[in-house]
Amino acid sequence: MKFGISTFVNDDTIDTVSLARAIEERGFASLVIAEHTHIPASRESPYPRGGELPSFYYRTLDPFVTLAAAAAVTSSIELFTGIALLIERDPIITAKEAASIDLISGGRFVFGVGAGWNIEELRNHGTDPKTRGKLLDERIEAIKALWTTEPAEYHGKFVDFDPAYSRPKPVQKPHPPIFIGGDSDATVKRVIRHDAGWISNPLPIEHLARRVEQLREGSGGRDVPLAMFGTPADAEYWDRAKELGFHQLALLLPTKPLDESLRLLDEYAAKVDKYL
């Protein structure tokens, strides 16, 4: 099992270059970056974890810009969107951005995507909450087409373009790994439909076990890749997740300034070394 770091990079926290270098220097396997384009002031969507929405949600850097900067100063860590809100993104531009990071990094990009939870946020992007699942499916399919064929074309209800050339192509073949986030029966079906992996929040183990069982039953024996972001620094929890088949856990690094972030990374690295 591999351990990475997931975090929200803000405009007043540890800078991206220092963060990426520190993660790689301490032997972690990945940097997992969250996305929120903005937070509507009139937000009514309840925060999934309860209580008030933490302030760091309001100040996140763009994940693709962040991972591109990280790619330039590292050589081994995976660069993981966890998760990119694809229902808020143009698929042609996103395909190019993701392939560019994969090229710059020498094939280290991992595409984590999802439909998100902030209804007001996605509505501001013109997305109808009632059809966001179908929209997500079509944008995943369109991006895969842009990555793997030339000229590429796609004709769906929500995504429609005629044959077009899109470069660069990803270094990884046939394309970078795709992980789909979410916690629903629809998510399970979507992971299976797209032959993807599942990236989860740190849910209770019993709940994770039910989802993993669904994935295995529905996949016809395929070994569905399992990853987690926001994982607590809890060795007992790691053991249980490993038993379920999770191959990568991205420990949650609180959104803090440089010195405190480096101290926490040292603590996490020591705990992981002891665990392994």
C-alpha positions in Angstrom: 0.0 0.0 0.0 1.2 3.5 -0.9 0.8 6.7 1.1 0.3 10.1 -0.4 -0.7 13.5 0.8 -4.0 15.2 0.0 -4.7 18.9 0.8 -6.3 22.1 -0.1 -3.6 24.5 -1.4 -4.7 28.1 -0.7 -3.2 31.5 -1.4 -2.0 32.0 2.2 -0.6 28.5 2.9 2.6 26.5 2.1 3.4 27.3 -1.5 3.0 24.6 -4.1 6.7 24.2 -4.9 7.7 23.8 -1.3 4.9 21.4 -0.7 5.6 19.2 -3.7 9.3 19.0 -2.9 8.7 18.2 0.7 6.2 15.4 -0.1 8.7 13.8 -2.5 11.7 14.2 -0.2 9.8 12.4 2.6 9.0 9.4 0.4 5.3 9.9 -0.1 3.8 8.5 -3.3 1.4 11.2 -4.4 0.1 14.7 -4.1 -3.7 14.8 -4.3 -5.3 18.2 -4.9 -9.0 19.2 -4.4 -11.0 21.6 -6.5 -13.6 24.3 -6.0 -13.8 27.0 -8.6 -15.6 29.3 -6.2 -18.0 29.2 -3.3 -21.3 31.0 -4.0 -22.2 33.6 -1.3 -25.8 32.4 -1.4 -24.7 28.8 -0.7 -27.5 26.6 0.7 -25.9 23.2 0.1 -25.1 21.5 3.4 -21.5 20.8 4.1 -21.3 16.9 3.8 -19.3 16.6 7.0 -21.6 18.8 9.0 -21.2 22.2 10.5 -19.9 25.3 8.7 -17.9 25.1 5.5 -14.2 25.5 6.5 -12.6 28.7 5.2 -10.0 26.9 3.1 -12.7 25.9 0.6 -13.1 29.5 -0.4 -9.4 30.0 -1.4 -8.3 27.0 -3.3 -5.8 27.3 -6.2 -6.7 25.7 -9.5 -5.7 22.0 -9.3 -4.3 21.8 -12.8 -2.1 24.8 -12.4 -1.0 23.5 -8.9 -0.1 20.1 -10.3 1.7 21.5 -13.2 3.9 23.5 -10.8 4.4 20.4 -8.8 5.4 18.4 -11.9 8.1 20.9 -12.7 10.0 20.4 -9.4 9.4 16.6 -8.7 10.4 13.4 -10.5 8.5 10.5 -8.9 5.3 11.4 -7.1 1.9 10.9 -8.8 0.0 14.1 -9.5 -3.6 13.4 -8.6 -6.8 15.5 -8.9 -8.9 14.5 -5.9 -11.3 15.4 -7.2 -11.7 17.6 -10.3 -15.3 18.7 -10.7 -15.7 17.7 -14.2 -19.4 18.7 -14.3 -18.0 22.3 -14.1 -15.3 21.9 -16.7 -15.1 22.1 -20.5 -14.0 18.6 -21.6 -11.9 19.8 -24.5 -9.9 22.2 -22.4 -9.6 19.7 -19.5 -8.4 17.0 -21.8 -5.6 19.3 -23.0 -4.7 20.4 -19.5 -4.5 16.9 -18.1 -2.5 15.6 -21.1 -0.1 18.5 -20.7 0.5 17.7 -17.1 1.0 14.0 -18.0 3.6 15.1 -20.6 5.4 17.6 -18.4 5.6 15.0 -15.6 6.7 12.1 -17.7 3.5 10.2 -17.2 2.6 10.8 -13.5 -0.9 12.3 -13.8 -3.9 10.6 -12.3 -7.4 11.9 -13.2 -9.7 11.8 -10.2 -13.2 13.2 -11.1 -16.6 13.6 -9.6 -19.9 15.4 -9.7 -19.4 17.4 -6.5 -21.9 18.3 -3.7 -22.1 22.1 -3.9 -25.3 22.6 -5.9 -25.0 26.4 -6.2 -21.5 26.1 -7.4 -22.3 23.7 -10.3 -25.4 25.7 -11.2 -23.2 28.8 -11.7 -21.4 26.8 -14.4 -24.7 26.1 -16.1 -25.0 22.5 -14.9 -28.5 21.2 -14.0 -28.2 19.1 -10.8 -30.8 16.7 -12.2 -28.6 15.7 -15.2 -25.1 16.1 -13.7 -24.6 12.3 -13.6 -25.2 11.9 -17.3 -23.1 15.0 -18.0 -20.2 13.5 -16.0 -20.5 10.3 -18.0 -20.3 12.1 -21.3 -17.4 14.3 -20.3 -15.4 11.3 -19.2 -16.1 9.5 -22.4 -15.3 12.6 -24.5 -12.0 13.2 -22.7 -11.0 9.6 -23.2 -11.8 10.0 -26.9 -9.6 13.1 -27.1 -6.8 11.4 -25.4 -6.8 8.2 -27.4 -7.9 9.0 -31.0 -7.0 11.5 -33.7 -9.0 13.1 -35.0 -11.4 12.6 -32.1 -15.1 13.1 -32.1 -17.9 12.7 -29.7 -21.7 13.0 -30.1 -23.8 12.9 -26.9 -26.7 14.8 -25.5 -24.6 17.2 -23.5 -21.2 17.0 -25.2 -21.0 17.2 -29.0 -18.1 17.9 -31.3 -17.1 16.9 -34.8 -13.7 15.3 -35.7 -10.9 17.4 -34.2 -7.2 17.2 -33.5 -6.2 17.5 -29.9 -2.6 17.5 -28.7 -0.6 16.7 -26.7 -1.7 13.1 -26.1 -0.9 11.7 -22.7 2.3 9.8 -22.1 0.5 7.0 -20.3 -1.2 4.5 -22.6 -4.0 4.2 -23.4 -4.5 7.2 -21.1 -3.9 8.3 -17.5 -5.7 6.3 -14.8 -9.2 7.5 -14.1 -10.7 7.4 -10.6 -14.3 8.4 -9.9 -15.3 9.9 -6.6 -18.6 9.7 -4.8 -20.6 7.6 -2.4 -23.8 6.2 -4.0 -25.1 3.3 -5.9 -24.8 5.5 -9.0 -21.1 6.1 -8.3 -20.6 2.3 -8.1 -22.3 1.8 -11.5 -20.3 4.7 -13.0 -16.9 3.3 -11.8 -17.9 -0.1 -13.4 -19.2 1.5 -16.6 -16.0 3.5 -17.3 -13.6 0.7 -16.2 -12.3 3.2 -13.7 -11.0 3.2 -10.1 -12.9 4.5 -7.1 -11.5 7.3 -4.9 -13.3 7.7 -1.6 -13.5 9.9 1.4 -12.5 8.3 4.7 -15.9 6.8 5.3 -16.6 4.4 8.2 -15.0 1.1 7.5 -18.3 -0.8 7.5 -19.7 1.6 4.9 -16.5 1.3 2.8 -16.8 -2.5 2.9 -20.3 -2.4 1.5 -19.3 -0.2 -1.4 -16.2 -2.3 -2.2 -18.4 -5.4 -2.2 -20.8 -3.7 -4.6 -17.8 -2.8 -6.9 -16.5 -6.4 -6.9 -19.9 -8.0 -7.5 -20.7 -5.6 -10.4 -17.3 -5.6 -12.1 -17.3 -9.2 -13.1 -14.1 -10.1 -11.3 -12.2 -7.0 -12.4 -9.8 -5.8 -9.7 -11.1 -2.3 -9.2 -8.4 0.1 -8.1 -9.2 1.7 -4.7 -7.8 5.0 -3.4 -8.7 7.4 -0.7 -8.1 11.1 -0.1 -8.4 12.9 3.2 -7.3 9.8 5.1 -6.7 10.3 8.9 -3.3 9.6 10.3 -4.6 6.5 12.1 -2.7 3.2 11.7 -5.7 1.2 12.8 -7.8 2.8 10.1 -5.0 2.1 7.6 -5.1 -1.6 8.5 -8.8 -1.9 7.9 -8.6 0.0 4.6 -5.7 -2.2 3.5 -7.8 -5.3 4.3 -10.5 -4.0 2.0 -8.1 -3.7 -0.9 -7.2 0.0 -0.9 -3.9 0.4 -2.6 -3.3 4.1 -1.9 -4.2 6.3 1.1 -3.6 10.1 0.8 -3.3 11.5 4.3 -5.1 14.7 4.9 -2.6 17.6 5.4 -4.4 20.5 7.1 -4.2 23.8 5.2 -1.4 25.5 7.1 1.6 27.9 6.6 5.0 26.6 5.5 6.7 25.8 8.8 3.7 24.0 10.3 3.0 22.1 7.1 6.6 20.8 7.1 6.4 19.8 10.7 3.2 17.8 10.1 4.7 16.2 7.0 7.7 15.1 9.2 5.2 13.6 11.7 3.3 11.8 9.0 6.4 10.4 7.4 7.6 9.0 10.7 4.3 7.4 11.3 4.2 5.8 7.9 7.8 4.6 8.2 7.0 2.9 11.5 3.8 1.4 9.9 5.6 0.0 6.9 
